[in-house]
């Protein structure tokens, strides 16, 4: 059985940044990249809001840059997914791909979160060509254009208001006859003149030659007065939630009701001493590459201090 000081699970901005810091601290980290090496950013087109790229860069290219920086300091980066863990005692054991087992003195969980989608084939077809799950990441590209946001909770309302400051027109597509969002967020939506709320509408498809050009909706689906509606849009934003990739750890690690890993105060410590969490798997609020990278830095520093104290 292989034994390591520092094991990092997940290869997005949090995991790679943790690997940079842990490598420079001579901890010889081993990092398993998970199901999506590079994380969600590899599925994004242009990134304009990450410091150090004044002209912007492609999400895939940026993650390759961060990975190369970790490799420069001799981080051991491997393909593989954590399929089983035992955090009941140290050293911790982590099973990779149902076969390889690693023993680690300390672990950083950086497995990220996965955006929830409606399940339409068109969402995949137009990925990176008008479909997005992050308004603050991609909204800038829709200045003076028409966009739609799907969802009825606080996140959807917040993203609709944010986009309304950039876009010419925002449709908020809500499948229920009411918003689930808090009263203050509802008030902001209704007070924003270029947001139109489409209650009792379900999206059944997207269309367009060179990217998204329209959304195909059904109003009052299943009712006697059901009708088909088409709206002209340039961007389609999903805001129906994220699923933190924490399921494999839940036997040992405390999470909130959604599944986000709970950390201790401003640190990255979890409820298990020696296990740390960084990035979107522990962040229900910001979910940005820069905040994920910052928490990866914190996790590596917290881990180094932990090892120095045992």
Order of alpha helices (4+ residues) and beta strands (2+ residues): beta-alpha-beta-beta-beta-alpha-beta-beta-beta-beta-beta-alpha-beta-alpha-beta-alpha-beta-alpha-beta-beta-beta-beta-beta-beta-beta-alpha
